[in-house]
Amino acid sequence: MNKKRFYLIIFTLLLVLTTSILVYQYSKDKTEEISYTLFLDHLEHGIVEKVMLTNKAKITVVLNNGKKFITDNPRTLDFKKELLMYDVEVIEEDFGANEIIMFVGLSLGLLLLLSYFRKNISKQAEREIASISNVEDINYDGSVKFSDVAGNEEAKEALKEMVDFIKNPEVYNKFGARLPRGVLLYGPPGTGKTLLAKALAGEAGVPIFPVSGSDFVQVYAGLGASRIRNLFKKAKEAGKSVIFIDEIDSLGKKRKGNNISGSEEGDRTLNALLAEMSGFKENDGIIVVAATNRIDVLDDALLRPGRFDRQIEVQLPDIKAREKILKLHGRNKPLSEDVDFKKLAAETVYFSGAKLENLLNESAMIAVRLKDKEITNEHINKAYYKVLVGDEKKDRSSLRSKDREITAYHEAGHALISKLVSKENRVTKVSIIPSTKGMGGFSLNIPPDRMYQTKKEILSNIMVALGGRAAEELIYGEENITTGASSDLEKATETVLSLIGIYGMDSSTGLLNYNVAISKELNGDINLLNRGKDILESLYKDTINILKIYRETLEKLAKALLEKEVLEEEEINTIIDI
């Protein structure tokens, strides 16, 4: 045992013992109190044996029968003389010296103990702060190259130039060119932004210092800024290197106009980042790469030239890019000859690179679970729907037949409206089997690859989302609609508000972008919500009217679903023969 710890334990035990003695003493001395008049009466009757005199406000009196009580101390000069005249034994105690000594000793002991703990806690806090403020220099081995990144050709081309900047800054010096301070990669989650940053460092052959923006959001004041400075210090010590800040939006959100002083902790951290990026020497071979899904929330100071000079959008892969990504992630897997990545790429519209990788990984896990030697198209199909909607529920014994019927009409409504109003879309599968993700069923609607959406297409998508609720109302009446359309209504609401508040596609609300109005802390216009409500109601009526016209087809589709539970694309097209 440590010597200091041993003495601390002994000292603590002594303090506890002293405190216990004091408490016991005071509790023992706690006796009955009587009035001074009654005491004088006892004195006159000669039944007082002895009195303990002190300088305290009370005196202790003992009667002939041994009974003890306390009373007021008159504190007169003749009081002792008077007691002696009554033949009372007078015991004069000191002025509470013992109590004072014990109290002082206890107080000093507690102060020393508190001082010890405070000192140790302070040292521990310093160690913790030093540890937290320190940044781990995780240097990748450079094994990730651009060849490991499928798709995102435009982003890769933009970054290839940065590789040459890092490798040969002196060449650009001759032409007076400046190495860009930073590169901002932005786009949806899972599109490969982190992988591109690793590939940049790998191609340049320099270490990478990866951190997350949330790492700089700290409890202690000034700690976030300290971590920023430590990060850049390590990068400078390494020479040519890449600093990668993932999720920079958690660190670099727009500062409020009324807080320009930067007094808040978040602003201190952001200011430290801005200062470090501005403090780079010209062409020293250090580049900052940041990634975000929300470029719209970033502070303008981050986006100006001299900070993140280059802003590269990393988009969701198109059909050709998806095929390349699938081939890349499938190269180390035993694939059956029936696996067609070209066809699979067409089925995975709006899939990110991460989602495609997960699809093949799930396929491999299914193949292992079934003890098959190869990954077949059947495995991939199972994984496909697992990624989208979750696993099918095996036990459906508790599912009411009425609920199955409602689900059948609901999903049939989605599928039928999609085939009628979005003719370019493919309805590849409709199911009424509940999933582990809480879905009662689904209608898989696959749109073609497109760069833009027209107003007509957006309105059609809203009608498809409303198709399930419309089918329920048509078949069962307005009073018997269910909660099954909650996610559909959420999607429809989000789409219609984007239509009128972001894309400026509604004549009533005009071309004003409401996102900008909100970011400028301007009051939102209630007309936006009212207009959105009007559009949804109008589209809902149109959807019901279409279903009324094609009610017979709706009935056929629902009955087929009740019979088979799952309908594939060919079966759907046979029933909806339009």
Secondary structure, DSSP 8 states (H G I E B T S, - for coil): --HHHHHHHHHHHHHHHHHHHHHHHHHHT--EE--HHHHHHHHHTT-EEEEEE-SSSEEEEEETTS-EEEEE----TTHHHHHHHTT-EEEE--SSHHHHHHHHHHHHHHHHHHHHHHHHHHHHHHHHHHHHHS-------S---GGG--S-HHHHHHHHHHHHHHH-HHHHHHTT----SEEEEE-STTSSHHHHHHHHHHHHT--EEEEEGGGG--SSTTHHHHHHHHHHHHHHHHSSEEEEEESGGGTSB---TT-TT--SHHHHHHHHHHHHHHT--TT-SEEEEEEES-GGGB-HHHHSTTSS-EEEE-----HHHHHHHHHHHHTTS-B-TT--HHHHHHH-TT--HHHHHHHHHHHHHHHHHTT-SSB-HHHHHHHHHHHHH--B-S--TTS-HHHHHHHHHHHHHHHHHHHHH-TTSEEEEEE---BTTS-S-EEEEE----S---HHHHHHHHHHHHHHHHHHHHHH-GGG--GGGHHHHHHHHHHHHHHHHTS--BTTTBT--HHHHHHTT----HHHHHHHHHHHHHHHHHHHHHHHHTHHHHHHHHHHHHHHSEEEHHHHHHHS--
